[in-house]
Amino acid sequence: MPLLQFSAPGAVGDDGLMHREALGDFLRTRRERTDPAELGFPTEARRTPGLRRSEVAELANISEIHYANIEQARGSQPSPDVLAAIGRALRLDESETAHLFELAEEVPPRSPIPNMDLSERTRQLIDSLTGPVLVCSARLDVIGQNQAAIDLLEDFSTLPAPDRNLARRHFLAQSDDDVWGSPGLAALSRFAAARLRGARARYSDDPATIALIDELRAHSPRFEEIWAEEPVGFLRDTTLDVTEAQIRQQTVTCEISDIPGRDQYLVFLPIKPE
């Protein structure tokens, strides 16, 4: 397998050098925290914790000299392909990978599909809350919920995939008692359309996102009407009380907030005091 190519050398100013040094420091800390045994490397005869530079280079399919130069702020600027390979070698998460690219002054890679994984941190957060909370993907699939949300609504994990999508449930409600089709959730209509338009732009080649939007446009006149207005934005890096509805004779206030760095949403459903 050929080694990954990297960009040609260029002049590095004081600011660039500071970024390169910070990049090297970041890589070193992540390399030293990585357990060699988990990646199949022997653990004996190591003077320092973590992986050796040669092992990171091997995992990333680049030369040891090139990796050492990156970590020691020497040589050429690492290319996006090299950065991505190093990130995978060190098992960086999404936030760490974004930080790696930021230090290298490169645009981080974007997943071709929405993130459908519920992080352990988010799981712990929603389980610690007493009120009902859902976690939704960029295209509004329910990918997590706490016990209070199960008790109030239903266990989405037991439903077929199409029935876990709140936009589909809202615009294509199958029954009058489906809370997601409630007239009280009128504000959800514009929010969902705006969020799906954003998801369509970010994941333009994702078949599931394209199919969902095509289905809603074909079968929901309300969605098609709002979609034609090209709604964008609406709720980015903020929390907003978007609507309220009646669920089992209780008034529920729906608040939605971004999960930074994951392109996912927290949907809070606190019961409104009478």
GIBELJO-V705879 format. One record per backbone hydrogen bond with DSSP energy under -0.5 kcal/mol. NH is the residue of the N-H (numbers start at 1). CO is the residue of the C=O. If there is no record, write none. Layout:
BEGIN
NH;CO / NH;CO
END
This chain:
BEGIN
4;61 / 7;77 / 17;13 / 18;14 / 19;15 / 20;16 / 21;17 / 22;18 / 23;19 / 24;20 / 25;21 / 26;22 / 27;23 / 28;24 / 29;25 / 30;26 / 31;27 / 32;28 / 33;29 / 34;30 / 34;31 / 36;34 / 38;35 / 39;35 / 39;36 / 40;37 / 41;36 / 47;45 / 51;31 / 56;52 / 57;53 / 58;54 / 59;55 / 60;56 / 61;57 / 61;58 / 62;57 / 67;63 / 68;64 / 69;65 / 70;66 / 71;67 / 72;68 / 73;70 / 74;69 / 83;79 / 84;80 / 85;81 / 86;82 / 87;83 / 88;84 / 89;85 / 90;86 / 91;88 / 92;87 / 97;93 / 98;94 / 99;95 / 100;96 / 101;97 / 102;98 / 103;99 / 104;100 / 105;102 / 106;101 / 108;106 / 116;114 / 119;117 / 123;119 / 124;120 / 125;121 / 126;122 / 127;123 / 128;124 / 128;125 / 129;125 / 129;126 / 134;267 / 135;144 / 136;265 / 137;141 / 140;137 / 142;164 / 143;135 / 143;141 / 144;135 / 146;133 / 150;146 / 151;147 / 152;148 / 153;149 / 154;149 / 156;154 / 158;155 / 159;156 / 163;160 / 164;161 / 165;162 / 166;140 / 166;164 / 169;165 / 170;166 / 171;167 / 172;168 / 173;170 / 178;175 / 179;177 / 181;178 / 182;179 / 185;182 / 186;183 / 188;185 / 189;185 / 189;186 / 190;186 / 191;187 / 192;188 / 193;189 / 194;190 / 195;191 / 196;192 / 197;193 / 198;194 / 199;195 / 200;196 / 201;197 / 202;198 / 203;199 / 204;201 / 206;203 / 207;205 / 210;206 / 211;207 / 212;208 / 213;209 / 214;210 / 215;211 / 216;212 / 217;213 / 218;214 / 219;215 / 220;216 / 224;220 / 225;221 / 226;222 / 227;223 / 228;224 / 229;225 / 229;226 / 230;227 / 231;226 / 240;256 / 242;240 / 242;254 / 243;254 / 244;184 / 245;252 / 247;245 / 247;250 / 250;247 / 252;245 / 252;250 / 253;270 / 254;243 / 254;252 / 255;253 / 255;268 / 256;240 / 257;266 / 258;238 / 259;264 / 260;258 / 262;259 / 263;259 / 264;259 / 265;136 / 266;257 / 267;134 / 267;265 / 268;255 / 268;266 / 269;132 / 270;253 / 272;251
END
